[in-house]
Amino acid sequence: MPRPTTTPAALPADRREARSIIWRLVEPSAPETAGIPLTSARAHQLLKRGISSQTLGPLSEFLGLGKGVVAEYLDLDRSTANRRATKGQLLPMHSAESVLRLLELDQMAADTFESEAEASQWLRRPHPMLDGETPLECAKTSYGAQRVKDILLAIQYGGVV
């Protein structure tokens, strides 16, 4: 099966604002928490409450990926994702976890690199330490996401991967 393309339409002009919009959808009761590191306790509470499927459109724009690619990263069929978003339904738990995982990795990349654009490009570029997958592709699983985190920490602090 061929890999989905990660060549995006244009990224939002202001990624910080786009990230804030997504967080307002993920955590509408506390929009001021956008950009605050995601703790396991906070993530657990968000998952218990549920994450709206309406986050898929803004997440797609924010990551610079097509909606179909984002749906695949969240292990959703595109038509199912569209139907859920239209009806305002919550994402299934595994997909909601994937949304948080992608947001967490994006924040780590933004903290690691000098610019938002550089962080976004790094996440969407195939990486030799990930067997040629992009960090976003690798993050489909929690173990893959941990591998991406290890690489980001090594880049940030000069450690061995």
LINFENTA-V724636 format. One record per residue. N is the residue number from 1. SS is DSSP state (h for helix, s for strand, l for the rest). NEAR is the number of other C-alpha atoms within 8 Angstrom. Layout:
n=N ss=SS near=NEAR
n=N ss=SS near=NEAR
This chain:
n=1 ss=l near=2
n=2 ss=l near=3
n=3 ss=l near=4
n=4 ss=l near=5
n=5 ss=l near=5
n=6 ss=l near=9
n=7 ss=l near=6
n=8 ss=l near=8
n=9 ss=l near=8
n=10 ss=l near=5
n=11 ss=l near=10
n=12 ss=l near=9
n=13 ss=l near=4
n=14 ss=l near=6
n=15 ss=h near=10
n=16 ss=h near=6
n=17 ss=h near=7
n=18 ss=h near=11
n=19 ss=h near=11
n=20 ss=h near=11
n=21 ss=h near=9
n=22 ss=h near=11
n=23 ss=h near=12
n=24 ss=h near=12
n=25 ss=h near=11
n=26 ss=h near=10
n=27 ss=l near=10
n=28 ss=h near=8
n=29 ss=h near=5
n=30 ss=h near=7
n=31 ss=h near=10
n=32 ss=h near=4
n=33 ss=h near=7
n=34 ss=l near=9
n=35 ss=l near=7
n=36 ss=l near=5
n=37 ss=l near=6
n=38 ss=l near=7
n=39 ss=l near=6
n=40 ss=h near=6
n=41 ss=h near=6
n=42 ss=h near=8
n=43 ss=h near=10
n=44 ss=h near=8
n=45 ss=h near=8
n=46 ss=h near=11
n=47 ss=h near=11
n=48 ss=h near=6
n=49 ss=h near=6
n=50 ss=l near=10
n=51 ss=l near=13
n=52 ss=s near=12
n=53 ss=l near=12
n=54 ss=l near=12
n=55 ss=h near=11
n=56 ss=h near=12
n=57 ss=h near=8
n=58 ss=h near=11
n=59 ss=h near=10
n=60 ss=h near=12
n=61 ss=h near=12
n=62 ss=h near=12
n=63 ss=h near=8
n=64 ss=l near=13
n=65 ss=l near=13
n=66 ss=l near=11
n=67 ss=h near=10
n=68 ss=h near=8
n=69 ss=h near=11
n=70 ss=h near=12
n=71 ss=h near=13
n=72 ss=h near=10
n=73 ss=h near=12
n=74 ss=l near=12
n=75 ss=l near=9
n=76 ss=l near=10
n=77 ss=l near=9
n=78 ss=h near=10
n=79 ss=h near=6
n=80 ss=h near=8
n=81 ss=h near=12
n=82 ss=h near=8
n=83 ss=h near=8
n=84 ss=h near=13
n=85 ss=h near=12
n=86 ss=h near=8
n=87 ss=h near=6
n=88 ss=l near=9
n=89 ss=l near=10
n=90 ss=s near=9
n=91 ss=l near=11
n=92 ss=l near=6
n=93 ss=h near=8
n=94 ss=h near=8
n=95 ss=h near=11
n=96 ss=h near=13
n=97 ss=h near=9
n=98 ss=h near=13
n=99 ss=h near=9
n=100 ss=h near=9
n=101 ss=h near=11
n=102 ss=h near=10
n=103 ss=h near=8
n=104 ss=h near=10
n=105 ss=h near=11
n=106 ss=h near=11
n=107 ss=h near=10
n=108 ss=h near=10
n=109 ss=h near=13
n=110 ss=h near=13
n=111 ss=h near=7
n=112 ss=h near=11
n=113 ss=l near=10
n=114 ss=l near=8
n=115 ss=l near=7
n=116 ss=h near=9
n=117 ss=h near=6
n=118 ss=h near=10
n=119 ss=h near=14
n=120 ss=h near=12
n=121 ss=h near=8
n=122 ss=h near=9
n=123 ss=h near=11
n=124 ss=h near=10
n=125 ss=l near=9
n=126 ss=s near=9
n=127 ss=l near=10
n=128 ss=h near=7
n=129 ss=h near=5
n=130 ss=h near=12
n=131 ss=l near=6
n=132 ss=l near=8
n=133 ss=l near=11
n=134 ss=s near=12
n=135 ss=h near=15
n=136 ss=h near=10
n=137 ss=h near=8
n=138 ss=h near=12
n=139 ss=l near=16
n=140 ss=l near=12
n=141 ss=l near=8
n=142 ss=h near=8
n=143 ss=h near=7
n=144 ss=h near=10
n=145 ss=h near=14
n=146 ss=h near=9
n=147 ss=h near=9
n=148 ss=h near=13
n=149 ss=h near=10
n=150 ss=h near=9
n=151 ss=h near=9
n=152 ss=h near=11
n=153 ss=h near=11
n=154 ss=h near=11
n=155 ss=h near=9
n=156 ss=h near=9
n=157 ss=h near=6
n=158 ss=l near=7
n=159 ss=l near=8
n=160 ss=l near=4
n=161 ss=l near=5
